[in-house]
Amino acid sequence: MRKELNINIKKIIFVILAGGRSKRFGGGFKTFSLINNKSILDIIIEKLQRNKIEIFINVNESHEKFSVTKLPIILDKKKGHLGPLAGIHASMEMCVKNYPNKEWIFTVPSDTPFLPENILEKFSEKIDLNTDILIARSDNKIHPVVSMWRISLLKSIERELDQNNRKIMTCVEKHNHSFVDFESEIIDPFFNINTKEDLKTAENFGDQILKKSIIYR
């Protein structure tokens, strides 16, 4: 049974950040790579859809290939491949203009197929009036791209980008933030696929994990 959340989920949108250039993977969109005949992107979307809130995809430039998902696309406003912080900025700006009732964006990278089933519940438990940013942490390893951000931080994020800061944690440390802790079970739930070797590792664990709903406590 799903726990009662500490926040109205209608105030949140999910954003899958897919603006990277996948250099270590050899280029292209690694999120379309297959694990047991299903793309990484499809695996992530299916997990997020269980929460029944809007899902968007953020990309930097080319986005035609993502039309197959039938999900709305958010293009970076700041050009030049400025990284995940630019995707967070563009997502906030889109919400301010088009979804003024939203208060939070919840970002996940497009290369993490083993996201916990109860990720939204775990984050919700940490929300309070004094927290502006929540960041995932597993076995004491910080995962800045798996995070929730108050949309009211838009101007602050914009200043960071204008000052040529691309590091998420540099920005995070200037605001009230908390970590949401997870433990690895079969594999780190935020294992991300950077290389072809990582993809092979994911394939090796895929059968065990993707057929099992892992709830992290």
Salt bridges, closest charged atoms under 4 A:
GLU46 OE1 - LYS38 NZ 3.07
GLU54 OE1 - LYS102 NZ 2.95
GLU61 OE2 - HIS81 NE2 3.80
GLU93 OE1 - HIS89 NE2 3.94
GLU93 OE2 - LYS97 NZ 3.75
GLU103 OE2 - LYS11 NZ 3.97
ASP111 OD2 - LYS30 NZ 2.94
GLU117 OE2 - LYS47 NZ 3.88
GLU117 OE1 - ARG50 NH1 2.07
GLU121 OE2 - ARG2 NH1 2.64
GLU125 OE2 - LYS3 NZ 2.90
ASP132 OD1 - ARG150 NE 3.28
GLU158 OE1 - HIS89 NE2 2.97
GLU160 OE2 - LYS174 NZ 2.82
ASP162 OD1 - LYS78 NZ 2.73
ASP181 OD1 - ARG137 NE 2.62
GLU185 OE2 - LYS212 NZ 2.69
ASP188 OD2 - HIS143 NE2 3.71
ASP207 OD1 - LYS211 NZ 3.88
